[in-house]
């Protein structure tokens, strides 16, 4: 295949619902929309109609658009495919079947691996944008004993959650994201002191990963962790 761009990480993007000709806000380094997040090339394709609300809620009608966007990325030089919403994991299998490059649509793919890193008595905390839709079917853990070691908490009702569900989404201060995530983590740790690792589902949370590591002293994994590992394996 003749690549038209350098070998790149291809990222499927949520549709922001911007009016025609509107300029999106400059993405912050650390987010999946920013070229400064990774030290290797990144390219993007918007999944038409994939708004935050219907991706979180799990609209199956989005699958053809996800596949089409992934194929466009591969044609442009993507050697790995990811996304900027962890709830795109519902389309992981379909996208992985449609292209011949590694596909890591969500950090939730790390759940089984992280459990195996821990002693049996330890727990994994999954922190998500909306815990009401982050159900067992997204975690990839069938054994009920192992499933009991995964605790899920969300920031639904917080500032980021409200802002991202608008069309177009409104920007959220990093301080507000940190406050929402830190409060969620504190609640989970109070209820489950066995938590030994934190996994962020939401792709906005890498912005506050250093702060949460500092506050908790725990390992924190997110979508950028998974993308760096996967990209390094193929380049």
Backbone torsions as a table, in degrees:
resi	resn	phi	psi	omega
1	UNK	NA	135.7	177.5
2	UNK	-92.3	113.1	-178.4
3	UNK	-79.3	136.1	177.5
4	UNK	-91.4	-11.6	175.4
5	UNK	-135.2	166.8	174.3
6	UNK	-58.0	156.8	176.1
7	UNK	-57.1	123.3	-164.2
8	UNK	-134.3	160.9	165.6
9	UNK	-83.2	121.9	177.6
10	UNK	-96.1	132.3	-174.7
11	UNK	-123.6	123.4	172.9
12	UNK	-79.6	128.8	-176.1
13	UNK	-107.9	146.1	167.6
14	UNK	-62.0	149.0	173.9
15	UNK	-80.4	120.6	-177.5
16	UNK	-82.7	-8.5	178.9
17	UNK	66.2	32.0	-179.6
18	UNK	-74.3	146.1	174.5
19	UNK	-62.5	154.0	179.2
20	UNK	-55.7	132.1	178.2
21	UNK	84.5	-7.0	-179.2
22	UNK	-73.3	145.9	179.5
23	UNK	-96.8	122.7	178.9
24	UNK	-69.6	155.7	178.0
25	UNK	-64.4	152.4	178.3
26	UNK	-65.6	124.1	-177.8
27	UNK	-72.7	147.8	179.5
28	UNK	-79.2	139.1	172.1
29	UNK	-55.2	133.6	-174.6
30	UNK	110.4	-19.0	176.2
31	UNK	-94.7	163.0	-176.2
32	UNK	-74.3	-11.3	177.6
33	UNK	-89.1	-9.0	-174.2
34	UNK	-97.4	132.5	176.1
35	UNK	-71.3	-12.0	-179.6
36	UNK	-87.9	-5.0	-176.1
37	UNK	-70.3	-38.2	-176.2
38	UNK	-115.8	156.5	177.6
39	UNK	-96.4	30.0	173.7
40	UNK	-143.0	164.0	-174.3
41	UNK	-65.4	142.9	175.4
42	UNK	-129.1	144.2	175.2
43	UNK	-132.6	158.5	-171.6
44	UNK	-134.8	150.9	169.0
45	UNK	-140.3	131.1	176.6
46	UNK	-79.2	135.7	174.0
47	UNK	-86.9	107.7	-174.5
48	UNK	-57.8	129.2	177.7
49	UNK	81.4	0.8	-178.6
50	UNK	-88.8	77.9	177.9
51	UNK	-82.7	156.5	-175.8
52	UNK	-52.8	-43.4	-175.5
53	UNK	-62.8	-48.2	-175.9
54	UNK	-78.1	-20.4	172.6
55	UNK	-72.3	-45.3	178.2
56	UNK	-61.2	-41.6	-177.6
57	UNK	-75.9	-18.0	174.2
58	UNK	89.7	54.5	178.8
59	UNK	-76.4	111.6	-178.3
60	UNK	-68.0	-18.2	-179.2
61	UNK	-67.9	-10.9	-179.6
62	UNK	-79.3	-12.7	-172.3
63	UNK	-58.0	-47.4	178.9
64	UNK	-59.1	-37.6	179.4
65	UNK	-68.5	-35.9	175.8
66	UNK	-63.2	-44.7	-179.5
67	UNK	-63.5	-44.8	-179.1
68	UNK	-62.0	-42.6	179.8
69	UNK	-66.2	-39.1	178.8
70	UNK	-64.3	-40.5	178.9
71	UNK	-65.6	-37.0	177.1
72	UNK	-64.0	-38.9	178.8
73	UNK	-63.6	-43.6	179.3
74	UNK	-63.3	-40.8	177.9
75	UNK	-61.4	-28.6	-178.9
76	UNK	-88.1	-5.4	176.4
77	UNK	118.8	7.7	178.9
78	UNK	-69.4	132.3	176.0
79	UNK	-109.5	-3.0	173.6
80	UNK	-149.0	143.6	179.9
81	UNK	-118.4	133.4	172.7
82	UNK	-136.8	-162.2	-179.1
83	UNK	-153.3	171.0	178.9
84	UNK	-110.0	30.0	169.1
85	UNK	-153.0	124.5	-177.5
86	UNK	-62.8	-22.4	-179.9
87	UNK	-75.6	-7.2	170.6
88	UNK	-65.1	-6.9	178.7
89	UNK	-57.8	-24.6	177.9
90	UNK	-61.1	-22.0	-179.1
91	UNK	-106.9	11.2	-179.5
92	UNK	-55.6	-51.8	-174.9
93	UNK	-63.8	-42.9	-178.0
94	UNK	-65.7	-42.3	-179.7
95	UNK	-69.2	-42.7	-179.8
96	UNK	-61.7	-32.4	178.4
97	UNK	-72.9	-25.7	-170.6
98	UNK	-89.1	-15.1	-177.5
99	UNK	-131.4	162.3	-177.9
100	UNK	-109.2	42.8	173.8
101	UNK	-134.3	159.3	177.5
102	UNK	-60.9	138.4	-178.6
103	UNK	-121.6	122.9	178.2
104	UNK	-132.1	82.0	-172.0
105	UNK	-73.5	-17.8	-173.0
106	UNK	-155.8	147.2	174.2
107	UNK	-65.3	-17.2	178.8
108	UNK	-62.3	-17.9	174.3
109	UNK	-61.5	-19.9	-178.4
110	UNK	-80.5	-11.5	-173.5
111	UNK	-54.0	-53.9	-178.7
112	UNK	-60.6	-38.4	-179.6
113	UNK	-64.7	-44.6	-177.7
114	UNK	-65.7	-36.8	177.3
115	UNK	-60.3	-37.6	-178.2
116	UNK	-74.0	-15.4	175.6
117	UNK	-78.0	-17.8	-169.7
118	UNK	-101.6	154.6	170.2
119	UNK	-65.6	155.7	-173.5
120	UNK	-57.1	-28.0	-177.7
121	UNK	-83.1	-11.7	-176.5
122	UNK	-84.4	157.4	-179.6
123	UNK	-122.2	156.2	176.2
124	UNK	-109.0	129.4	175.9
125	UNK	-98.6	124.0	173.4
126	UNK	-102.0	118.7	-179.9
127	UNK	-107.3	121.8	-169.5
128	UNK	-126.7	162.9	176.5
129	UNK	-67.2	-30.0	-176.5
130	UNK	-153.4	100.5	-176.3
131	UNK	-70.8	-17.1	-179.9
132	UNK	-70.7	-17.4	178.8
133	UNK	-115.2	-0.8	177.7
134	UNK	-95.1	80.4	-172.9
135	UNK	-96.7	178.1	-175.1
136	UNK	-57.5	-32.9	-176.4
137	UNK	-66.7	-14.6	-179.9
138	UNK	-94.1	-7.5	-171.3
139	UNK	-92.6	-18.3	177.7
140	UNK	70.2	28.2	-179.7
141	UNK	-124.7	112.2	-177.0
142	UNK	-92.0	-33.2	-178.0
143	UNK	-67.6	121.7	-178.1
144	UNK	-61.7	-30.5	177.7
145	UNK	-66.6	-46.1	178.4
146	UNK	-66.2	-38.1	178.3
147	UNK	-60.5	-34.0	179.0
148	UNK	-67.3	-13.4	178.9
149	UNK	-89.9	-2.7	179.0
150	UNK	-105.5	121.6	175.8
151	UNK	-113.5	137.1	-173.4
152	UNK	-117.9	132.0	174.7
153	UNK	-136.6	152.1	-176.6
154	UNK	-134.2	169.0	179.5
155	UNK	-108.5	21.7	179.1
156	UNK	-55.4	137.8	-176.2
157	UNK	92.2	-11.1	179.4
158	UNK	-83.0	-178.4	-175.1
159	UNK	-66.3	-45.3	179.7
160	UNK	-61.9	-43.9	179.9
161	UNK	-58.0	-48.5	179.3
162	UNK	-63.2	-44.0	-176.1
163	UNK	-67.7	-38.6	-176.9
164	UNK	-74.0	-20.7	179.4
165	UNK	-85.3	-4.8	176.4
166	UNK	-82.2	158.8	175.9
167	UNK	-124.0	115.5	-11.1
168	UNK	-71.0	160.2	179.7
169	UNK	-61.9	151.6	175.5
170	UNK	-96.9	146.8	176.6
171	UNK	-66.7	148.4	178.5
172	UNK	-122.2	132.6	177.8
173	UNK	-62.2	141.5	179.0
174	UNK	-59.8	-35.2	178.9
175	UNK	-61.6	-36.3	178.5
176	UNK	-71.4	-37.7	176.0
177	UNK	-63.1	-45.6	-179.9
178	UNK	-59.9	-41.7	-179.4
179	UNK	-63.0	-45.0	179.6
180	UNK	-63.1	-46.7	-177.0
181	UNK	-68.4	-44.2	-179.6
182	UNK	-61.4	-39.3	178.9
183	UNK	-65.5	-40.8	178.3
184	UNK	-63.3	-46.5	-179.8
185	UNK	-62.0	-40.8	179.9
186	UNK	-62.5	-41.3	178.4
187	UNK	-63.4	-43.7	-179.3
188	UNK	-64.3	-43.0	-178.2
189	UNK	-69.3	-33.0	177.0
190	UNK	-65.7	-38.4	-179.9
191	UNK	-81.1	-26.4	-175.3
192	UNK	-136.6	80.0	-179.1
193	UNK	-64.7	-9.4	178.9
194	UNK	-78.2	-4.3	-178.7
195	UNK	-60.3	126.8	-178.6
196	UNK	-120.3	-14.6	-179.1
197	UNK	-144.8	146.7	177.3
198	UNK	-118.5	134.9	175.5
199	UNK	-121.6	125.6	176.8
200	UNK	-91.4	123.0	172.1
201	UNK	-78.3	-44.6	-172.2
202	UNK	-72.0	136.1	-177.1
203	UNK	-80.9	-2.1	170.5
204	UNK	-85.2	-20.4	-173.8
205	UNK	-69.6	-24.1	175.4
206	UNK	-54.5	-23.9	176.9
207	UNK	-58.9	-29.2	-175.3
208	UNK	-114.3	8.8	-179.8
209	UNK	-58.1	-45.2	178.7
210	UNK	-58.6	-39.2	-179.9
211	UNK	-66.6	-41.0	-178.8
212	UNK	-70.1	-36.4	173.9
213	UNK	-60.6	-42.5	-178.3
214	UNK	-66.2	-42.4	-177.0
215	UNK	-68.0	-42.3	-171.5
216	UNK	-96.0	-26.7	-172.1
217	UNK	72.4	14.3	-177.1
218	UNK	-106.1	155.3	170.7
219	UNK	-64.0	139.3	177.8
220	UNK	-127.4	123.8	178.5
221	UNK	-111.1	151.7	177.7
222	UNK	-153.6	-172.5	-175.9
223	UNK	-64.1	-32.4	179.7
224	UNK	-68.1	-33.9	174.9
225	UNK	-57.3	-49.1	-177.6
226	UNK	-66.3	-40.9	-179.2
227	UNK	-65.7	-42.1	179.8
228	UNK	-63.2	-43.2	-179.8
229	UNK	-63.1	-45.3	-176.9
230	UNK	-70.1	-42.5	-179.9
231	UNK	-63.7	-40.5	179.4
232	UNK	-62.9	-27.9	-176.4
233	UNK	-76.6	-18.1	-175.0
234	UNK	-114.1	-7.1	-177.5
235	UNK	-118.7	NA	NA
